[in-house]
């Protein structure tokens, strides 16, 4: 009998070798070096990926620079450029099932969740086409009867986009779509741990027949390919999503060439549950917010603050829910939590369970079944009796691990939520809507949800404060990053000019 995993795999062949995409062509890396791409469920080889070097970044940037300076992309009629953007979206829709499969195979994310993420990817292109058509507008300022001053938005140049290994396809399109729609050219450096869907994006854009050099992909390691992209003098923009330490290094290395940087970095987001909250809905949101996507998401509510008066009831219910979460093969439709991305990250997450015991917390977790022993599995875990100063409450674990703490009143909840370096997201659950607003206003984070899980609206800004990032993506807010605003002053009268030396 053929398993559902085998049925899915039979429908989608995986390329044995993935190449770079530079100047409209798929090409090997300099020196023909490759990276072995591993399956997180079996820890067996999937395929090999061309390992881009400094020379490959130089070629890709040169192609993107030529396409920007001398190609038709930035000067193309807006309607024509948007035709390309809409075409990319349509081609993504044709490949949704294959992309979802590749994401699950490559990352260990359950396929039921990758399907939903991929569905958002094509909308990223359509959304930014609509935004450019309707919201990329300038202002006009009249000065009496002497001047008209007006602004225009022009593309910046070559955008270097560095994307993470979690939810790679959706996050790649989230950056590529606004960069291309606003007239920039792109060099994409995907995460080396999840290259499959980035390669498919290159194939899709190749089929869309964009002018050569407008879009380029260089696979490789951050320390070599990523570093070369950041330091390259012909790259004007660096957009990075990833962990905070790397983001800090990128900003430092961008300084010599005065690049604009957009940083979406780490998080250790609080979920605050008051005793008057809708108990079941708060429970649903709490469990989904930390254990979906294997806990490998920057906006995960990894710190639970529950009011003391309902602590025992909430934690008891939480234990029962967590124990029923289904771990398993990411290609099985029923799987809710799959394996972590690779052995290195698995070992990092596991180490925090040891740290929790050393710090005096209680670790509630499950044994990994024998049939999953080859994979990078960490069972959905609760860390109880924690205190906010502990490392398990202050450091980003980035796995299916929830640190549980309590608070007495609103003032203490806000204080504890803010007592951390991160400030990406926050969640507040209360049926007192005035209190919900008060707390949301006072929690130091770029994004707050009141009585809601992490639901995105593409029109709104996405980004964090403190160590969680710089800048905003989403909506028209990304235009500040992907375009230069130019002011043009036009005299409409014989205004007075000072006459020196006459």
GUBASE-241849 format. One record per residue: x, y, z of N, C-alpha, C in turn; residue in three letters. Coordinates in steps of 0.05 Angstrom, whole numbers, plus 5000, padded with zeros to 4 digits. Layout:
% GUBASE-241849
XYZXYZXYZALA ...
END
This chain:
% GUBASE-241849
501749765000500050005000501850255000UNK 501250444983502850684981501850895002UNK 503750995018503151195038502551465025UNK 501251645041500651905030503252055024UNK 505352005040507952125034508952045007UNK 508851785001509751684975508051784952UNK 505451814957503651924936504452204929UNK 504952364949505752644944508452654930UNK 510352494940513052494928513052404899UNK 511352214893511252114865510352324845UNK 508752514855507752724838509752944832UNK 511852964849513653194846516553094847UNK 517853104824520753034824522353264835UNK 524553194849526353394860528953394844UNK 529753624835532253634819534553534835UNK 536353384822538653284836540753494841UNK 540853694824542753914827541354184822UNK 541654364841540554624839542754824831UNK 542254994812544155184801543555464811UNK 545455644806544955934810543356034786UNK 542156264790540656394768541756674765UNK 543356724744544656984740544257074712UNK 543357324709542957444683541257274664UNK 539157164675537257014659538056734652UNK 540156624665541056354659541656204684UNK 541055944684541855764706544755674701UNK 546455704722549255664719550555544744UNK 552655394740554155274763555555504778UNK 556355444802557855634818560855624810UNK 562255844816565055854811566455624826UNK 568255484812569555254825567855014828UNK 565455024819563554794820563154684848UNK 563454854869562854764896559854724900UNK 559154534917556354484923555854454953UNK 553354494961552454444988550554204987UNK 550854015005549053795007546553885023UNK 544253855010541753935023540453695036UNK 539953705062539053485078536053495084UNK 534853265086531953235093531753235124UNK 530453425136530353425166528753205178UNK 527053065162525452835173527152585174UNK 528952545154530552295153533452345157UNK 534352605155537152675155538752525134UNK 537352495111538652385087538752595066UNK 540552555047541052745025538552785008UNK 537753035003535653084983536953134956UNK 538853324955540253384930542653564937UNK 543953664917546253854921545554114908UNK 546654324921546054604913548654744907UNK 548754894885551155044878551855244900UNK 554255234909555155414931556455664919UNK 554955874919555956124907558256244923UNK 560156354909562456484921562356784916UNK 564456924925564557214921564357284891UNK 565757124874565657174845562857144834UNK 561256964845558556924835556757164843UNK 557157264868555757504876556457734858UNK 559057764852559957974834558557964807UNK 558357724796557057684770554057764772UNK 552757674793549957724796549458024800UNK 551058154816550758444821551258594795UNK 553358514780553958644754551558614735UNK 550358384735547958344717545658524726UNK 545258534753543058694763543558994759UNK 546159074762546859354757546459434728UNK 547359264710546959314682544059334675UNK 542459144686539559144680538259394691UNK 539259494713538059744725538959994710UNK 541460004704542560254692541860274662UNK 541860044648541660064619539359894608UNK 538059734625535759574615533159724616UNK 531059594608528459724605526859734631UNK 527759594652525959534675525059794689UNK 526859964697526060194713524660414696UNK 525160414669523860614652521360504638UNK 520860254642518560124629515960254637UNK 514060274619511360364626510260204649UNK 509060344668508060214692506259974685UNK 504460014667502559794660504059544650UNK 506259594635507859374625509259224647UNK 510459374665511959254688509959094705UNK 507559204710505659064726504658804712UNK 504658804686503958554672505858324680UNK 508358394681510358184690509758094719UNK 509158284736508658224765506158044767UNK 504058114753501657944754502157664741UNK 503857654721504457404708505957214728UNK 507757334744509157174764507157054784UNK 505157214792503157124811501556884799UNK 500856914774499256704760500956444759UNK 503456474753505256234751505656104778UNK 505756254799505956144826503455974832UNK 501156084824498655934829498555664815UNK 499955644793500055394778501755184793UNK 503555284811505455104823505055074854UNK 502655154864502255164893502754894905UNK 501754684893502054414905504954324906UNK 506454384885509254314884510854474904UNK 510354734905511754904924511254814953UNK 508754754959508054654986509554404993UNK 509754224974511253974977514154024982UNK 515354194966518254254969518854384995UNK 517054565004517454705030517354495053UNK 515454315052515254115073517653925073UNK 518453835049520753665046523253795056UNK 523654045050526154195055526354295083UNK 524154375095524254515121523154345144UNK 521654135139520353985160517754105169UNK 516854325157514354445164512054265154UNK 509954225170507754055161506454165135UNK 505853985117504854065090502154205092UNK 500654145112498054285116498554575121UNK 500854645132501454925138502955055115UNK 504654905101506055025078504155095056UNK 501954945053499955005032498755285037UNK 498155345062496955605068498955825063UNK 501555785070503555995066504056045036UNK 504155835021504555864992502256014979UNK 499855974989497556124979497856424982UNK 499356505003499856785007501956894988UNK 503656724977505956814961505056954936UNK 503156834921502256964897500857234903UNK 499457234925498057484933500057704939UNK 502457634949504557844953505057994927UNK 505257854904505757984879503358154870UNK 500958034872498558184864498158424881UNK 498558394907498158614926499958844919UNK 502558784914504459004909504059124881UNK 503058974862502259094837500059294841UNK 498059224857495859404863496859654879UNK 498659604898499659824914501160024897UNK 502859924879504460104862502560264844UNK 500560134834498660264816496960474831UNK 496460434856494560614870495760794892UNK 497960694904499060834927501860954924UNK 503260884902505860994898505561264884UNK 504861454900504161724890505861934904UNK 506062164891507462384902505662604914UNK 506862804924505463044935506163284919UNK 504463484919504963734906504563964926UNK 506364164924506264394943506464654926UNK 504464814928504565064913505465284932UNK 507365454922508265684938507265934924UNK 505166044934503866274923503566234892UNK 504266444877504066414848506866394835UNK 508866304851511566294842512666014836UNK 511865824852512965554850510865334852UNK 511365114838510164864843512364664851UNK 512164554874514064354883512664084884UNK 513863874873512463614873514563394878UNK 513563174889515362944894514662714875UNK 516762564869516462324853517962104868UNK 517161854864518461624876519961464854UNK 522561434857524161294837525361044850UNK 525760834835527060594845529960664854UNK 530960524874533560584885535860464869UNK 535560214861537760084846537659784850UNK 539959674858540259384863539559324892UNK 537559154895536659064922537858794928UNK 539358774950540358524960538358414981UNK 537258184976535158074993536257815005UNK 536357805031537357565045535157455062UNK 534357205056531957095068532556855086UNK 530756785105531256575124530256305115UNK 530756105131530055825124527255755133UNK 526055915150523255845159521355985141UNK 519355845131517355955112518756095089UNK 520755965076522456105057520956225033UNK 519156075020517956174996516256425001UNK 514656415021512956645028514656885034UNK 516756845050518457075058520157175035UNK 520957005017522357094992520557264975UNK 518157174971516357334954515557594967UNK 515457594994514757835009516758065004UNK 519257984998521358184992521658234962UNK 521558014947521958034918519758204905UNK 517258154914514958284901515158594902UNK 515558714926515659004927518159114913UNK 520458964915522959054903522559074872UNK 521458874860521058874831518859064823UNK 516659064838514359234830515059524830UNK 516959614847517759894848519959964828UNK 520859764813522859814792525659754798UNK 526259644821528959564828529659304814UNK 532259244813533158974805534058824830UNK 534258564829534558404853536758194851UNK 538258174873539957934878538957804904UNK 537857564901536757424924538857214934UNK 539457224960541157024973539356864993UNK 538256634984536556485002538256345024UNK 536856255044538156095065539155835053UNK 541555765061542855515050541355265060UNK 539855285082538555055093535854985080UNK 534755175064532255115050532155245023UNK 533755125004534055244978532055164956UNK 530354964962528754844940526755044928UNK 525255184946523155354935524255604922UNK 526655694931527955924919528655864890UNK 529555614886530155524859527655524841UNK 525455434853522955424838522055714832UNK 522455904850521856184845523456284821UNK 525956214820527656294797526456174771UNK 525655924772524455794748521855944740UNK 520256014759517756154754518256424741UNK 520156574752520756834742522156814714UNK 523656604710524756554684522556514663UNK 520556354671518256304653516656564648UNK 516656744668515257004664516757184644UNK 519257104637520757244616521457534624UNK 522257574649523257844656525757904641UNK 526358154636528858224623531258114638UNK 533358034624535757914636536958094657UNK 537657974679539058114701537258244721UNK 534658264715532758394734532558234760UNK 532557964757532357794781534557584780UNK 535957554802538257364804538157224831UNK 539056964831539156814856541956694858UNK 543156744881545756624888545456474914UNK 545556204912545556044936548356054949UNK 548455984974551055984987550856045017UNK 553056055030553156105059553156405064UNK 552056475087551956765095554756885098UNK 556656725108559356825114560856895088UNK 560056775066561456825040559656975021UNK 557656845010555856974991554357205003UNK 553157155027551657375040553357615047UNK 555757555057557557775065558457935040UNK 558957795018559757934993557558114983UNK 555058014985552758174976552458424993UNK 552858395019552558625037554658835032UNK 557058755027559358935024559659054995UNK 558158944976558559024949557759324944UNK 559559484933558959774930556659834910UNK 555959644893553859694873551059604883UNK 550959514908548359444920547459674938UNK 545159784933544160014949542459934973UNK 541159704971539259624992539859345002UNK 539659305028539759035040537358995057UNK 535658805050533458725066534058445077UNK 533958425103534758175117532658085136UNK 531957835136530257715157531857485169UNK 532157495195533757285209534257355238UNK 536357235249536857275277538357535282UNK 538157635306539057905313542057945310UNK 543557755319546557785318547457815289UNK 546357655271547057685242546157955231UNK 543758045239542858305230544658525239UNK 545658515263547558715273550158725257UNK 551158485250553558455233553058575206UNK 550758525194550058635168550058935168UNK 548859055188548759345190551559455191UNK 553359335207556059435209557559415182UNK 557159185168558559145143557359305120UNK 554959415124553659585104554559875107UNK 555759945129556260225136558260355116UNK 560260215107562360335090561160425063UNK 559060295054557860375028555160505032UNK 554560585057552160735064549560625052UNK 549260365055546860225045544460285064UNK 542160285052539660285068539159995077UNK 538459955102538059685112535259665124UNK 533959445118531359375130531859105145UNK 531359105171532058875188529558775202UNK 528758525196526658395211527958165226UNK 528358205252530158035268528557865288UNK 529957785309528857585328526557685345UNK 525357505359523157575377522957385401UNK 521857485422521157325446518557435456UNK 516457395440514057545444512257445466UNK 511057625481509357545503506457505494UNK 505157315507502257295505501257325534UNK 499557525538498557595565495657515567UNK 495057335585492357235588491257315615UNK 489257505615487957595640485757395648UNK 484957415673483057225684480257255672UNK 479757475658477057515646477057445616UNK 479257335607479357265578477557035571UNK 476757025546475356785536477356555537UNK 476856375556478856175563479555995539UNK 477555885525478155705504479455835480UNK 478556075473479756215451482656295457UNK 483156385481485856455489487656205489UNK 486555975497488055725496488655655467UNK 486755665449487155605421489355785409UNK 489256035415491256225404493956175415UNK 494156115441496656075454498055825442UNK 496555605440497755355429498555395400UNK 496755505384497455555356499855735353UNK 499955945368501956145365504756055371UNK 505155845387507855745393508455485379UNK 506455315374507155055363506655025333UNK 505255205321505055205292507755275280UNK 508155185255510755225241513155125258UNK 512554915274514554785291515854975311UNK 514455195317515555395335517755555323UNK 518355515297520555655284519455905269UNK 518456085285517356335273518056565292UNK 518656795280519657025295517457145313UNK 514957125304512757245319511457045339UNK 512656815343511556615361511156735389UNK 508856675402508456765430509856565449UNK 512556595451514156405466514256455496UNK 513256685505513056745534510056775541UNK 509056595557506256615567506256735595UNK 504756955597504257075623501257035629UNK 500556875649497856815655497256925683UNK 494957055687494357175712494156965734UNK 495157025758495456825779492856685786UNK 490656835785488056725793487056495776UNK 488056475751487256255733489656085725UNK 491856115738494355975730493955675731UNK 492955565753492755275755490955155734UNK 488655285730486655185711487755205682UNK 489055425676490055465649492355275643UNK 494155245662496455065658495554775655UNK 493654695671492654415669491454365642UNK 489854565632488654535606490854535584UNK 492854695588495054725569496554455567UNK 497054325589498454065589496853865573UNK 494253855576492653665562492653715532UNK 492553975524492554045496495253975483UNK 497354045496500054005485500653705482UNK 499653545500500153255499498753135475UNK 496753265464495253145442496153255414UNK 498053435414499053535389500453305373UNK 499853285348500753055332503453125319UNK 505552995328508153005314508252795292UNK 509852855272510152645252511452745226UNK 511152575206512152625179510952885168UNK 512553085160511453335150509753305125UNK 510053085111508553045086505852915091UNK 505252835116502752725124500752945131UNK 498352935120496453155124495753205153UNK 495752995169494953015197497053135216UNK 499553145206501753245223501353535231UNK 501753595257501553865267504353985273UNK 506253815282508953905287510853715274UNK 512653815258514653655245517453685256UNK 519553595243522253615252523353895248UNK 525253975265526654225262528554215238UNK 529454455229530654485203533254315199UNK 534954295220537354135217538454055244UNK 540453885244541553785269542654005287UNK 543954205275545054415291542954565306UNK 540754635293538554775306537154595327UNK 536854345320535654155338537254145364UNK 539954135362541654125386541454385402UNK 541154605388540854865402538254865419UNK 536054785406533454785420533554585443UNK 534554345439534754155460536454255484UNK 538554405478540254515499538654685519UNK 536654825508535055005526533354835546UNK 532754595539531354425559533154355582UNK 535654315576537654275598538054525614UNK 538154755600538455015614536155055632UNK 533754985623531355025639531554875665UNK 532454625664532754465688534854585707UNK 537054675695539154805711538055055725UNK 536255195712535255445723532955395743UNK 532155155745530055085765527255075754UNK 526855085728524255055716523454765713UNK 520954715711519954435706519554405676UNK 520654195665520454135636518453925631UNK 516353995616514253805609514553745579UNK 515453515572515853445544515253145540UNK 515353055516514752765510517152635497UNK 517252375499519352225485518752215455UNK 520752195440520452175411520151885403UNK 517951815389517551535380519851435363UNK 520251175364522451045349522351105320UNK 519951115308519751165279520551445271UNK 520851625290521751895284524551955293UNK 525951745303528551785315530651905296UNK 530351855270532351965251532052265247UNK 529652365253529052645247529852835270UNK 529753095264530553295283528153385301UNK 527053195315524553245330525053335358UNK 523753555365523453635393520453645398UNK 519453485417516653475423515653745433UNK 513153815428511954055439512454065470UNK 513654275480514654285507513654525522UNK 513154485548512454695567514654725588UNK 515454965593517355025615515855175636UNK 515255035658513655145680515355255703UNK 514055415719515355535743517755695735UNK 517555825712519755995703519556275714UNK 521756415713521856705721523056865699UNK 522257115696522857265672525857325669UNK 527457305690530257365688531857125676UNK 530556885676531956645666532556665637UNK 534656525628535356515600533156405583UNK 531656215594529456095578527256295573UNK 527156515589525156715585526256955570UNK 528856975567530057215555531257165527UNK 531956915521533356845497531456705477UNK 531856765452530156645431530956355427UNK 529056175433529555885429528955795401UNK 526855905389526055855361525355565357UNK 523655455374522755185371520155155386UNK 519054915387516354865399516554855430UNK 517355075441517855095470516555345481UNK 514755305501513355535513514255565542UNK 515255805548515955875575513556005589UNK 512755885612510355965626510956115652UNK 509756355655510156525679507456645687UNK 507356765710504856885720505257175727UNK 502957315730503057595738500657645756UNK 500857865773498757925792496658105780UNK 497558325767495758525757496758655731UNK 495258835720495858955695498659085695UNK 499259235716501859375717504159175716UNK 503958955731506158755731506358625703UNK 504058565691504058435665505658605644UNK 505158865644506559045626509459055632UNK 510159075658512959085666514458835657UNK 513258595662514658355654514858325624UNK 512758395610512758375581515058545569UNK 515558785581517558965570520358915580UNK 520658745599523258695611524858495595UNK 525558575570526958405551528058575529UNK 530158475515531358625494529658635468UNK 528058425465526458405440523958575441UNK 522858635417520358785416518958745389UNK 518558505381517358455355514258455357UNK 513158265373510258235374509258205402UNK 506658215406505458165432502558095428UNK 501357955447498657855446497357905473UNK 494958015473493458085497490757955496UNK 489957805517487357675518485857775543UNK 483657925538481958025560479358105548UNK 477158075563474558165554473958455563UNK 475958575576475758865582477159005560UNK 475659105540476959215516478559465522UNK 477759625542479359855550482059765560UNK 482059555576484659455586486259345562UNK 484959215543486359105520487859325505UNK 486559555501487759785488490059895505UNK 489659925531491660035548494259865547UNK 493859605551496159435551497659435524UNK 496059415502497259425475498859675471UNK 497959895481499360155478502060145493UNK 502060005516504460025533506459795529UNK 505659585516507659375510509559465488UNK 512059435493514159535474514659335452UNK 513059355431513259175408512159315384UNK 513059225360512159345336509459265327UNK 508459035337505858935329504458805354UNK 501958875358500358765380497758665369UNK 496858435380494258325374492658305400UNK 490158405399488458395422486158195416UNK 485957985432483957775429484057655400UNK 486457615391486857505364489557365363UNK 489757155346492357035341493757205319UNK 495957105310497657245290496357235263UNK 494557425258493157455232494357695218UNK 495357655193496657875179494658015160UNK 495058275158493758435138495958565122UNK 496158495096498358595080498558895078UNK 496359035084496359325082497759455106UNK 498359305127499359415152502359385154UNK 503659555170506659525173507359285190UNK 509559155181510658925196513458985204UNK 514058965230516759005239516759045269UNK 519259065280519459075309521059305319UNK 521359315346522859525359525159385375UNK 526759545387529059445403530759255387UNK 531459025397533158835383531758675361UNK 529258735357527658585337527558715310UNK 528958935306529159025278529059325274UNK 529459395249529459675240527859685214UNK 525959875213524459905188521859745189UNK 520259785168517759645166517359535138UNK 516259295136515359185111512359185111UNK 511159135087508259125086507059385077UNK 504759365062503259595054504959795038UNK 504160055041505760265028508160335044UNK 508460215068510660285086513360195074UNK 513259975059515659885046516660065024UNK 514960245014515860434993518060615003UNK 518060675029520260845040522960715037UNK 522960455036525460305034526160255004UNK 524260174988524860094961524760314940UNK 524160564949524260784930525661024943UNK 526761194926527761454934525661664928UNK 525161834948523362054943524862304934UNK 524162394911525562624899523662864898UNK 524663094906523163334904523963504880UNK 522163594865522663754841521364024845UNK 522964244843521964514846521764644819UNK 519464744812518964864785517965154789UNK 519465344777518565624778516365664758UNK 514265804767512065864748511766164745UNK 513666314755513666604753516466714754UNK 516766974747519367104748519867184777UNK 520566984794520967044823523567194827UNK 523867324849526267474856528667294860UNK 530967354847533467214851535567424859UNK 536967364881539167544890541267574868UNK 542267814864544167864843546867934854UNK 548367734861551067774871552967864848UNK 554768044854556968114835556068274811UNK 553668364811552768514787553268814790UNK 
END
